[in-house]
Structures are given as structure tokens and as C-alpha cells.
Amino acid sequence: MAKESMKAREVKRQKMVDKYAEKRLRLKSEGNFEALHKLPKNSSAVRLHNRCSQSGRPKGFMRQFGVSRIVFREMASAGLIPGIKKASW
């Protein structure tokens, strides 16, 4: 389980990315890299981390389902994910 402070930091970064997205796109298209460099570092979408929506785990994230591998396995075993069958795990 991720710390609450780490989850809050990710939420803060996401808000900043959303806030500066249009401005970053405009500056990139104009080629104004000096002004782009002056924007906050956390306003770049590259600095976001994928986290499991259930547990907050940053590692073993499955992008297609939005959860970590551990939560995915638990959900698949419980039959909560349609079309997934337990094979040999």
C-alpha cells in the first residue's frame, strides 16, 4: 500500500500537468524552448507515475486495466474481470 503522501503528490502533479498542458503545447509548436524551460518541472507529463487505482502500488502496473499485477490477479481469481480465465498461475 502506498503512503498517503505519495498519492497526494501524484494528484498534485496531475493537476499541474492539466493546468499547463495547453501552454506547453503552444510553446512547443512555436519553438520557444526558453519559455518552456521556465515552466515548473512538475508540469511535464513525463514526471507522472502510473499507480494502481486500488492499492496505489507504482510497480507492476498494467496499463490496460489500470491496476497492479497483484490486484489484477486477485480480481481475475474472483471473476471480476470479464474474459480473463485463470490458466496456470
C-alpha positions, 0 to 999 in steps of 0.5 A, a space after each residue: 500500500 502506498 503512503 498517503 503522501 505519495 498519492 497526494 503528490 501524484 494528484 498534485 502533479 496531475 493537476 499541474 500537468 492539466 493546468 499547463 498542458 495547453 501552454 506547453 503545447 503552444 510553446 512547443 509548436 512555436 519553438 520557444 524552448 526558453 519559455 518552456 524551460 521556465 515552466 515548473 518541472 512538475 508540469 511535464 507529463 513525463 514526471 507522472 507515475 502510473 499507480 494502481 487505482 486500488 492499492 496505489 502500488 507504482 510497480 507492476 502496473 498494467 496499463 490496460 486495466 489500470 491496476 497492479 499485477 497483484 490486484 489484477 490477479 486477485 480480481 481475475 481469481 474472483 471473476 471480476 474481470 470479464 474474459 480473463 480465465 485463470 490458466 496456470 498461475 
